[in-house]
């Protein structure tokens, strides 16, 4: 096993955790500004912020596990780096698209996220089965 590949996994965790923390802070700031402690209080801005954060929480852990499994199964550094960079770009694109109403950015982010998850599953299965 090439432990240098943990560089990419570690970078992935750091970057995507930062994105999730920033999205969570955004939710908190909107809650404070609008004095809404629970739920969304019918506030569309808060609902959108909650949904953006939740979407990241839905997608990042699954991809993290795929990336860890690929790392542990000695995927090449170039494969890992491509997954990390492109997935992180996709999550940023999705978040920006949702928060600022840029529909195309949201679509691109979601599409790349789903595509990369499928590709990572196939690559992992190939590594495990062959």
Rosetta blueprint (number, residue, H / E / L):
1 X L
2 X L
3 X H
4 X H
5 X H
6 X H
7 X H
8 X H
9 X H
10 X H
11 X H
12 X H
13 X H
14 X H
15 X H
16 X H
17 X H
18 X H
19 X H
20 X H
21 X H
22 X H
23 X H
24 X H
25 X H
26 X H
27 X H
28 X H
29 X H
30 X H
31 X H
32 X H
33 X H
34 X H
35 X L
36 X L
37 X L
38 X L
39 X L
40 X L
41 X L
42 X L
43 X L
44 X H
45 X H
46 X H
47 X H
48 X H
49 X H
50 X H
51 X H
52 X H
53 X H
54 X H
55 X H
56 X H
57 X H
58 X H
59 X H
60 X H
61 X H
62 X H
63 X H
64 X H
65 X H
66 X H
67 X H
68 X H
69 X H
70 X H
71 X H
72 X H
73 X L
74 X L
75 X L
76 X L
77 X H
78 X H
79 X H
80 X H
81 X H
82 X H
83 X H
84 X H
85 X H
86 X H
87 X H
88 X H
89 X H
90 X H
91 X H
92 X H
93 X H
94 X H
95 X H
96 X H
97 X H
98 X H
99 X H
100 X H
101 X L
102 X L
103 X H
104 X H
105 X H
106 X H
107 X H
108 X H
109 X H
110 X H
111 X H
112 X H
113 X H
114 X H
115 X H
116 X H
117 X H
118 X H
119 X H
120 X H
121 X H
122 X H
123 X H
124 X H
125 X H
126 X H
127 X H
128 X H
129 X H
130 X L
